[in-house]
Amino acid sequence: MRLKPINWLLLIALACCLCGGEKQFVRKSPDQIDKYLIAHPDLPATDKECLESGRFQIGVRQETVRFLLGDPAAKDTVRQSWAVQERWTYKSDGQKVFIFEDQRVVGILDNKK
């Protein structure tokens, strides 16, 4: 039995709904995360939580974001009156922007498609 193109589209849409419809950026293996934790025993608690849970939060270091997600699609420097900020943009079914001051996350913008 062959499915018509419209049926394929419906099946794909249903699969996206069931899977959450969102691509993961980059998923490190537990072994890679363990090696990173061993190599960086002085990581702050926020970074360790991020590595273990996969959830980003304010205070995570730039180095940890780069380890988990790789290099950003775009980097911008913004001079604010109180600090110089870096904005790293990652794209995958929308975009996620990390705002850094002094190499720590101070803001996360998540624009999903």
C-alpha positions in Angstrom: 0.0 0.0 0.0 1.4 3.4 -1.0 0.7 6.5 0.9 -0.3 9.7 -0.8 2.0 12.7 -0.2 -0.7 14.3 2.0 -0.7 11.2 4.2 3.1 11.4 4.5 2.8 15.0 5.6 0.2 14.1 8.2 2.4 11.2 9.5 5.4 13.5 9.8 3.3 16.2 11.6 2.0 13.6 14.0 5.5 12.2 14.7 6.7 15.8 15.4 3.9 16.4 17.9 4.6 13.1 19.7 8.3 13.8 19.9 7.9 17.3 21.1 8.5 18.8 17.6 11.9 20.2 18.7 15.4 19.2 17.6 18.0 19.0 20.3 21.0 21.2 19.7 23.9 18.9 20.5 23.6 16.0 23.0 26.8 14.9 24.7 27.1 11.4 25.8 27.2 10.6 29.5 30.8 9.4 29.0 31.8 12.8 27.4 30.2 14.7 30.3 31.9 12.5 32.9 35.3 13.2 31.2 34.6 16.9 31.2 33.6 16.9 34.9 36.8 15.0 35.8 38.9 17.4 33.7 37.3 20.4 35.4 36.9 19.5 39.1 36.5 23.1 40.1 33.3 23.7 38.1 30.7 25.8 39.8 27.5 24.1 41.0 25.4 25.8 38.2 27.7 24.3 35.5 27.5 20.8 37.1 23.7 21.0 37.2 23.6 22.1 33.6 25.8 19.3 32.5 23.8 16.7 34.5 20.3 17.9 33.6 20.9 19.4 30.2 19.1 22.6 31.2 20.8 26.0 30.8 20.5 28.6 33.5 21.8 32.0 34.5 25.3 31.8 35.8 26.6 29.0 33.6 30.1 29.7 32.2 30.8 30.4 28.5 33.1 27.4 28.4 30.3 25.0 29.5 27.9 26.4 26.9 30.6 25.9 24.2 31.3 22.4 25.4 27.6 21.4 25.2 26.6 23.2 22.0 29.8 23.8 20.1 30.5 27.1 18.4 27.5 29.4 17.9 26.1 30.3 14.4 26.7 33.9 15.2 28.5 36.0 17.8 27.8 39.7 18.5 29.3 42.1 21.0 27.0 44.7 22.5 28.3 47.6 24.6 25.8 48.4 27.3 26.2 51.3 29.7 27.0 48.9 32.6 29.0 46.2 30.7 30.1 44.7 27.4 28.0 41.7 26.5 28.5 38.9 24.0 25.5 37.3 22.4 25.9 33.8 21.0 23.1 32.6 18.7 22.5 28.9 18.1 19.9 27.8 15.5 17.9 24.6 15.5 14.1 24.8 14.8 14.2 28.4 16.0 17.1 30.0 17.8 18.5 30.2 21.3 20.5 33.3 22.2 22.9 33.3 25.2 23.8 36.7 26.6 27.2 36.7 28.5 28.8 39.2 30.8 32.2 38.4 32.2 32.0 35.0 30.5 28.8 34.0 32.4 25.3 33.6 31.1 23.1 36.6 32.2 20.2 36.0 29.9 18.8 33.3 27.6 16.4 34.1 24.8 14.6 31.1 23.3 12.6 31.7 20.0 11.0 28.6 18.8 9.5 28.3 15.3 
